[in-house]
């Protein structure tokens, strides 16, 4: 009987802790826009992010992704839109292409397949069934290009959909405004 009395208390404590954590997160900058505003003001002063770099981001998705800071900010934006699996997959594929050890490549290919490609996977990306099947065949004897088709599809989705939204977002406008103001000072 004592177990029945303590169990609900533990559950209530956990719920209260979760609620407290959410409140604390909100006040500590759980708001993505607020965090990025703070980070951008710190970044422009301490880490060399400048208006010229940021203006390059608006020229193409490729330029945005080739920038260390651009990549991080774009990832944060995608996370706020619940579509960060796309950029995560793209980055994993770029890292996969650098693997030279065949055993490691095989192991990593299977992990990537299970995480992003397999139907109902935890971070499933939006690709057609034909591409999915081709990748499943390719990972039997993986090479550096076995995910290229899926990576191109995901890149195209980001380029046509996520990237234009990013350029119009409050996050990007706030960053460009804050960096352009620091240039004018």
C-alpha positions in Angstrom: 0.0 0.0 0.0 2.7 2.6 0.7 3.8 2.2 -2.9 0.4 3.5 -4.1 0.7 6.6 -1.9 4.2 7.6 -3.0 3.7 6.9 -6.7 1.2 9.7 -7.4 3.4 12.0 -5.4 6.4 11.2 -7.6 4.3 11.7 -10.7 3.0 15.1 -9.4 6.6 16.1 -8.5 7.7 15.2 -12.1 4.9 17.2 -13.6 5.7 20.2 -11.4 9.4 19.9 -12.4 8.5 19.7 -16.1 6.2 22.8 -15.7 9.0 24.7 -13.8 11.5 23.8 -16.5 9.2 25.1 -19.2 8.7 28.3 -17.2 12.4 28.7 -16.6 13.2 28.0 -20.3 10.8 30.7 -21.3 12.4 33.3 -19.1 15.9 32.1 -19.9 15.4 32.8 -23.6 13.3 29.8 -24.7 12.1 32.1 -27.4 14.2 31.4 -30.5 14.0 34.9 -31.8 15.1 36.4 -28.5 18.0 33.9 -28.2 19.2 34.7 -31.8 18.9 38.4 -31.2 21.1 38.1 -28.1 23.5 35.7 -29.9 23.7 38.0 -33.0 24.6 41.0 -30.9 27.3 39.0 -29.1 28.4 37.3 -32.4 29.0 40.6 -34.2 31.2 41.8 -31.4 33.1 38.7 -30.5 33.0 36.1 -33.3 33.4 38.2 -36.4 30.0 37.8 -37.9 29.5 40.8 -40.1 27.0 42.4 -42.4 29.0 41.5 -45.5 28.9 37.8 -44.5 25.2 37.9 -43.8 24.4 39.7 -47.1 26.1 36.7 -48.9 23.5 34.4 -47.3 20.7 36.0 -49.3 22.5 35.2 -52.6 22.0 31.5 -52.5 21.3 28.5 -50.2 24.8 27.3 -51.1 26.4 30.4 -49.7 24.3 30.2 -46.5 25.3 26.6 -45.9 29.0 27.3 -46.6 29.0 29.8 -43.8 29.7 28.5 -40.3 27.3 31.0 -38.7 24.8 30.8 -41.5 24.5 27.0 -41.1 23.9 27.3 -37.4 21.3 30.0 -37.7 19.6 28.2 -40.6 19.5 25.0 -38.5 17.9 26.9 -35.6 15.3 28.4 -37.9 14.5 24.9 -39.3 14.3 23.6 -35.8 11.8 26.3 -34.9 9.7 25.2 -38.0 10.0 21.5 -37.1 11.8 20.6 -40.3 15.4 20.4 -39.1 15.6 16.7 -40.2 16.3 18.0 -43.7 19.4 20.0 -42.9 20.5 17.4 -40.4 20.3 14.7 -43.2 22.1 17.0 -45.7 25.0 17.5 -43.1 25.2 13.8 -42.3 25.5 13.0 -46.0 28.3 15.6 -46.4 30.1 13.9 -43.5 29.4 10.5 -44.9 31.1 11.4 -48.2 34.4 11.9 -46.3 34.5 8.4 -44.9 37.2 6.2 -46.5 37.1 3.1 -44.3 34.7 0.5 -46.0 33.6 -1.1 -42.7 32.8 2.3 -41.1 31.1 3.4 -44.3 28.8 0.3 -44.3 28.0 0.8 -40.6 27.2 4.5 -41.1 25.1 3.9 -44.2 22.9 1.6 -42.3 22.5 4.1 -39.5 21.6 6.9 -41.9 19.1 4.6 -43.6 17.4 3.6 -40.3 17.3 7.2 -39.1 16.3 9.2 -42.2 15.3 7.0 -45.1 13.4 4.0 -43.8 9.6 4.4 -43.8 8.4 5.5 -40.3 11.9 6.3 -39.2 12.4 8.8 -36.3 13.7 11.6 -38.6 12.2 10.5 -41.9 12.9 12.8 -44.8 10.4 13.4 -47.6 11.6 11.4 -50.6 9.8 9.2 -53.2 9.5 5.5 -52.9 11.7 4.8 -55.9 14.6 6.7 -54.4 14.1 5.0 -51.0 14.3 1.6 -52.7 17.4 2.5 -54.7 19.1 3.6 -51.5 18.1 0.4 -49.8 19.8 -1.5 -52.5 22.9 0.8 -52.6 23.7 0.4 -48.9 24.3 -3.3 -49.4 27.6 -2.2 -50.9 27.8 1.5 -50.0 29.8 4.1 -51.7 30.2 7.8 -51.1 27.4 8.5 -53.6 24.7 6.1 -52.2 22.7 8.9 -50.7 23.2 11.5 -53.5 19.7 11.2 -55.0 18.0 11.7 -51.6 20.4 14.5 -50.7 19.6 16.3 -54.0 15.9 16.0 -53.3 16.3 17.4 -49.7 18.5 20.2 -50.9 15.9 21.1 -53.6 13.1 21.1 -50.9 15.2 23.4 -48.7 16.1 25.7 -51.6 12.5 26.1 -52.9 10.7 26.1 -49.5 12.7 26.6 -46.3 15.4 29.0 -47.6 12.9 31.6 -49.0 11.0 31.5 -45.7 14.2 31.9 -43.8 15.1 35.1 -45.8 11.6 36.5 -45.0 11.7 35.4 -41.3 11.9 37.7 -38.3 15.1 35.8 -37.3 17.0 36.7 -40.5 15.6 40.3 -40.6 16.5 40.9 -36.9 20.1 39.6 -37.6 20.6 41.7 -40.7 19.2 44.8 -38.9 21.4 44.3 -35.9 24.6 43.7 -38.0 23.9 46.6 -40.3 23.4 48.9 -37.3 26.7 47.8 -35.8 28.3 48.6 -39.2 26.8 52.1 -39.2 28.1 52.8 -35.7 
